[in-house]
C-alpha cells in the first residue's frame, strides 16, 4: 500500500487549521494537511477526509481505528476521543466548507482510522455524498 500521505491524484487539499485540545489543558495547533480523498483515486475505495501530520501518527493505530463522535462546529468539525488518545481529547479541523458535511451541532458516529502520517475520517453514506458534492463544487472532481 505504501505511504499514502501528501499530494496525490484525487486528494484535494482543503486549507484548514488543525487544533488539538489536550487532556492536560490547553490547545496545540498543527501545520497539518487536510484532504478530501475522492473514491477511485490513489487507492481510495470510499471518499474520506485525510488529516495528515507526523504528530498524528500513532494517535490511532495504523491499519486500525475506532468509532468516534464527529460534530459539526462553527467553521469546521470536531473529533472527540473518549477516552483521550495519547493526551488528546479533541481534534478540530477548521474549514467552513466542512459545515456543508456536518452543520454546527450535527453529530455522527463514524470510523476514524489511523495511518502512517495521520488519521482519516470514513464518514457514513449521507456525509460521504456531501463530501463528494463538496469535491465536485470546489474542485470539479467526481468519484469514479
C-alpha positions in Angstrom: 0.0 0.0 0.0 2.9 2.4 0.6 2.8 5.7 2.4 -0.4 7.3 1.1 0.3 10.8 2.6 0.7 14.0 0.8 -0.3 15.1 -2.6 -1.8 12.5 -4.9 -4.3 12.4 -7.7 -7.8 12.8 -6.3 -6.6 14.1 -3.0 -8.0 17.6 -2.8 -6.3 20.0 -0.4 -8.6 21.9 2.0 -6.8 24.9 3.5 -7.5 24.2 7.2 -6.4 24.9 10.7 -6.0 21.7 12.8 -6.1 22.2 16.5 -5.6 19.6 19.3 -7.4 20.0 22.6 -5.1 18.5 25.2 -6.1 16.4 28.1 -3.7 18.3 30.3 -5.5 21.6 29.3 -4.7 24.0 26.5 -4.5 23.7 22.8 -1.9 22.9 20.2 -2.1 23.9 16.5 -0.6 21.6 13.9 0.6 22.6 10.5 -1.4 19.7 9.2 -2.6 18.9 5.6 -6.3 18.2 5.2 -7.6 16.5 2.0 -10.8 15.3 0.6 -9.6 11.9 -0.8 -12.1 11.0 -3.6 -13.2 7.4 -4.3 -11.4 5.9 -7.3 -8.2 7.9 -7.0 -4.9 6.9 -5.4 -6.3 3.6 -3.9 -9.4 5.2 -2.2 -12.3 2.7 -2.1 -14.6 5.3 -0.4 -14.4 9.1 -0.4 -13.0 10.2 3.0 -11.2 13.0 4.8 -7.5 12.7 5.4 -5.8 14.7 8.2 -2.0 14.4 7.9 0.8 15.4 10.2 3.6 13.3 11.6 2.5 14.1 15.2 -0.8 12.4 14.4 1.0 9.1 13.7 0.0 6.7 16.4 -2.9 8.7 17.7 -4.9 5.8 16.3 -3.0 2.6 15.3 -2.1 2.4 11.6 -4.5 0.0 9.9 -6.7 0.3 13.0 -9.1 2.8 14.4 -12.4 3.2 16.3 -15.9 4.6 16.0 -15.8 8.1 17.3 -18.2 11.1 17.5 -17.7 13.8 15.0 -19.6 17.0 15.5 -20.1 20.0 13.2 -18.9 23.2 15.0 -19.0 26.7 13.6 -16.3 26.8 10.9 -15.5 23.1 10.8 -15.6 19.7 12.6 -14.6 18.3 16.0 -13.5 14.7 16.6 -13.9 13.6 20.2 -11.6 11.0 21.6 -13.2 9.1 24.5 -11.1 8.1 26.4 -8.4 10.6 25.3 -5.8 9.2 22.9 -2.1 10.0 23.7 -3.2 13.0 25.7 -5.6 14.4 23.0 -9.2 15.0 24.0 -10.5 16.6 20.8 -9.1 17.4 17.3 -10.7 20.3 15.5 -10.5 20.8 11.7 -11.3 24.4 10.9 -12.6 25.0 7.3 -16.0 26.5 6.8 -16.7 24.3 3.8 -16.8 21.3 6.2 -20.1 22.7 7.6 -21.7 21.5 4.3 -20.9 18.0 5.5 -21.9 18.5 9.2 -23.7 21.7 10.2 -22.8 23.2 13.6 -24.5 21.0 16.2 -24.9 18.0 13.9 -23.2 14.8 15.1 -22.4 11.4 13.7 -20.6 8.3 15.0 -18.2 7.2 12.3 -15.0 5.3 11.7 -11.8 7.3 12.4 -8.8 5.3 11.3 -5.1 5.6 11.8 -2.5 5.6 9.1 1.2 6.4 8.9 1.4 10.2 9.0 -2.1 10.9 10.2 -5.7 9.8 10.5 -8.7 9.6 8.2 -12.4 10.0 8.7 -14.5 7.4 7.0 -17.9 9.1 7.1 -21.3 7.4 6.7 -23.1 7.4 3.3 -25.0 10.6 3.9 -21.8 12.6 4.8 -19.8 10.9 2.0 -22.3 12.2 -0.5 -22.0 15.7 0.9 -18.2 15.4 0.9 -18.4 14.3 -2.8 -20.7 17.2 -3.6 -18.1 19.5 -2.0 -15.3 17.9 -4.1 -17.4 18.5 -7.2 -18.3 22.1 -6.3 -14.8 23.2 -5.2 -12.5 21.1 -7.4 -14.7 19.7 -10.2 -13.6 16.2 -9.3 -16.2 13.3 -9.2 -15.7 9.8 -7.7 -15.0 7.1 -10.2 
